[in-house]
Amino acid sequence: MHDKKELCEKIRSIYPDIGECGIDVDVEYDEAKKAWTVGGVL
């Protein structure tokens, strides 16, 4: 399984203007849905 930092960095490599991990981009694992969720500051 991937970890939070690895996923966030992969997203940033695809979308370099998205911002910083943990500040502008939030990646969390949702146990109930068994999936990663990605959120951010609008």
N, CA, C and O atoms as a GROMACS GRO file, in nm:
protein
  168
    1MET      N    1   0.085  -0.119   0.000
    1MET     CA    2   0.000   0.000   0.000
    1MET      C    3   0.089   0.124   0.000
    1MET      O    4   0.199   0.124   0.055
    2HIS      N    5   0.040   0.227  -0.061
    2HIS     CA    6   0.111   0.355  -0.066
    2HIS      C    7   0.096   0.427   0.067
    2HIS      O    8   0.005   0.398   0.145
    3ASP      N    9   0.186   0.520   0.091
    3ASP     CA   10   0.170   0.601   0.211
    3ASP      C   11   0.129   0.743   0.171
    3ASP      O   12   0.135   0.781   0.054
    4LYS      N   13   0.089   0.820   0.270
    4LYS     CA   14   0.036   0.955   0.249
    4LYS      C   15   0.134   1.045   0.174
    4LYS      O   16   0.096   1.112   0.078
    5LYS      N   17   0.258   1.047   0.218
    5LYS     CA   18   0.359   1.134   0.156
    5LYS      C   19   0.386   1.093   0.011
    5LYS      O   20   0.396   1.180  -0.076
    6GLU      N   21   0.397   0.965  -0.015
    6GLU     CA   22   0.422   0.915  -0.150
    6GLU      C   23   0.309   0.956  -0.246
    6GLU      O   24   0.335   1.001  -0.358
    7LEU      N   25   0.185   0.940  -0.202
    7LEU     CA   26   0.071   0.979  -0.287
    7LEU      C   27   0.067   1.128  -0.312
    7LEU      O   28   0.041   1.172  -0.424
    8CYS      N   29   0.091   1.205  -0.210
    8CYS     CA   30   0.088   1.350  -0.226
    8CYS      C   31   0.197   1.396  -0.323
    8CYS      O   32   0.171   1.480  -0.409
    9GLU      N   33   0.316   1.342  -0.311
    9GLU     CA   34   0.426   1.378  -0.402
    9GLU      C   35   0.395   1.336  -0.546
    9GLU      O   36   0.430   1.407  -0.639
   10LYS      N   37   0.330   1.222  -0.565
   10LYS     CA   38   0.292   1.178  -0.700
   10LYS      C   39   0.190   1.276  -0.760
   10LYS      O   40   0.201   1.312  -0.877
   11ILE      N   41   0.094   1.318  -0.681
   11ILE     CA   42  -0.005   1.416  -0.728
   11ILE      C   43   0.065   1.546  -0.766
   11ILE      O   44   0.034   1.605  -0.870
   12ARG      N   45   0.160   1.591  -0.684
   12ARG     CA   46   0.233   1.714  -0.713
   12ARG      C   47   0.320   1.701  -0.838
   12ARG      O   48   0.341   1.800  -0.908
   13SER      N   49   0.370   1.580  -0.867
   13SER     CA   50   0.450   1.562  -0.988
   13SER      C   51   0.364   1.573  -1.114
   13SER      O   52   0.412   1.616  -1.219
   14ILE      N   53   0.238   1.535  -1.102
   14ILE     CA   54   0.145   1.545  -1.216
   14ILE      C   55   0.090   1.687  -1.228
   14ILE      O   56   0.074   1.738  -1.339
   15TYR      N   57   0.062   1.749  -1.116
   15TYR     CA   58   0.005   1.885  -1.111
   15TYR      C   59   0.098   1.974  -1.029
   15TYR      O   60   0.070   1.999  -0.912
   16PRO      N   61   0.208   2.023  -1.086
   16PRO     CA   62   0.308   2.099  -1.009
   16PRO      C   63   0.257   2.231  -0.949
   16PRO      O   64   0.316   2.280  -0.853
   17ASP      N   65   0.151   2.287  -1.004
   17ASP     CA   66   0.099   2.414  -0.952
   17ASP      C   67   0.000   2.396  -0.838
   17ASP      O   68  -0.056   2.494  -0.789
   18ILE      N   69  -0.022   2.274  -0.795
   18ILE     CA   70  -0.125   2.244  -0.695
   18ILE      C   71  -0.091   2.297  -0.556
   18ILE      O   72  -0.182   2.327  -0.479
   19GLY      N   73   0.034   2.308  -0.522
   19GLY     CA   74   0.073   2.360  -0.390
   19GLY      C   75   0.150   2.257  -0.309
   19GLY      O   76   0.198   2.157  -0.363
   20GLU      N   77   0.162   2.283  -0.181
   20GLU     CA   78   0.243   2.201  -0.092
   20GLU      C   79   0.160   2.093  -0.023
   20GLU      O   80   0.045   2.115   0.013
   21CYS      N   81   0.220   1.978  -0.005
   21CYS     CA   82   0.156   1.868   0.067
   21CYS      C   83   0.137   1.908   0.213
   21CYS      O   84   0.227   1.965   0.276
   22GLY      N   85   0.020   1.878   0.266
   22GLY     CA   86  -0.009   1.910   0.405
   22GLY      C   87  -0.052   2.054   0.428
   22GLY      O   88  -0.099   2.088   0.537
   23ILE      N   89  -0.037   2.139   0.326
   23ILE     CA   90  -0.079   2.278   0.338
   23ILE      C   91  -0.192   2.304   0.238
   23ILE      O   92  -0.303   2.339   0.277
   24ASP      N   93  -0.161   2.288   0.109
   24ASP     CA   94  -0.260   2.311   0.004
   24ASP      C   95  -0.329   2.181  -0.040
   24ASP      O   96  -0.441   2.184  -0.091
   25VAL      N   97  -0.263   2.070  -0.019
   25VAL     CA   98  -0.315   1.940  -0.060
   25VAL      C   99  -0.319   1.849   0.063
   25VAL      O  100  -0.220   1.837   0.135
   26ASP      N  101  -0.434   1.787   0.087
   26ASP     CA  102  -0.449   1.697   0.200
   26ASP      C  103  -0.487   1.559   0.149
   26ASP      O  104  -0.587   1.544   0.080
   27VAL      N  105  -0.407   1.459   0.184
   27VAL     CA  106  -0.432   1.321   0.142
   27VAL      C  107  -0.454   1.237   0.268
   27VAL      O  108  -0.369   1.236   0.357
   28GLU      N  109  -0.566   1.169   0.275
   28GLU     CA  110  -0.599   1.086   0.391
   28GLU      C  111  -0.659   0.953   0.344
   28GLU      O  112  -0.724   0.946   0.240
   29TYR      N  113  -0.638   0.848   0.422
   29TYR     CA  114  -0.699   0.719   0.392
   29TYR      C  115  -0.830   0.708   0.468
   29TYR      O  116  -0.832   0.725   0.590
   30ASP      N  117  -0.938   0.679   0.397
   30ASP     CA  118  -1.071   0.664   0.456
   30ASP      C  119  -1.094   0.514   0.481
   30ASP      O  120  -1.117   0.438   0.387
   31GLU      N  121  -1.086   0.473   0.606
   31GLU     CA  122  -1.103   0.332   0.642
   31GLU      C  123  -1.241   0.278   0.603
   31GLU      O  124  -1.252   0.165   0.556
   32ALA      N  125  -1.344   0.359   0.621
   32ALA     CA  126  -1.479   0.314   0.590
   32ALA      C  127  -1.496   0.283   0.442
   32ALA      O  128  -1.563   0.186   0.406
   33LYS      N  129  -1.436   0.366   0.357
   33LYS     CA  130  -1.448   0.347   0.213
   33LYS      C  131  -1.334   0.264   0.154
   33LYS      O  132  -1.340   0.224   0.038
   34LYS      N  133  -1.230   0.239   0.237
   34LYS     CA  134  -1.113   0.164   0.191
   34LYS      C  135  -1.052   0.231   0.067
   34LYS      O  136  -1.018   0.166  -0.031
   35ALA      N  137  -1.039   0.365   0.076
   35ALA     CA  138  -0.986   0.442  -0.037
   35ALA      C  139  -0.917   0.567   0.014
   35ALA      O  140  -0.946   0.616   0.123
   36TRP      N  141  -0.824   0.619  -0.068
   36TRP     CA  142  -0.758   0.746  -0.038
   36TRP      C  143  -0.849   0.860  -0.082
   36TRP      O  144  -0.915   0.851  -0.185
   37THR      N  145  -0.852   0.966  -0.004
   37THR     CA  146  -0.925   1.086  -0.040
   37THR      C  147  -0.826   1.201  -0.052
   37THR      O  148  -0.728   1.208   0.022
   38VAL      N  149  -0.852   1.290  -0.145
   38VAL     CA  150  -0.766   1.405  -0.167
   38VAL      C  151  -0.850   1.530  -0.155
   38VAL      O  152  -0.955   1.541  -0.219
   39GLY      N  153  -0.806   1.622  -0.074
   39GLY     CA  154  -0.874   1.749  -0.057
   39GLY      C  155  -0.774   1.862  -0.067
   39GLY      O  156  -0.654   1.840  -0.078
   40GLY      N  157  -0.824   1.980  -0.062
   40GLY     CA  158  -0.734   2.094  -0.070
   40GLY      C  159  -0.801   2.224  -0.034
   40GLY      O  160  -0.921   2.230  -0.008
   41VAL      N  161  -0.720   2.327  -0.034
   41VAL     CA  162  -0.767   2.462  -0.006
   41VAL      C  163  -0.816   2.522  -0.136
   41VAL      O  164  -0.746   2.517  -0.237
   42LEU      N  165  -0.933   2.579  -0.132
   42LEU     CA  166  -0.988   2.641  -0.253
   42LEU      C  167  -0.959   2.789  -0.254
   42LEU      O  168  -0.998   2.859  -0.348
   0.00000   0.00000   0.00000
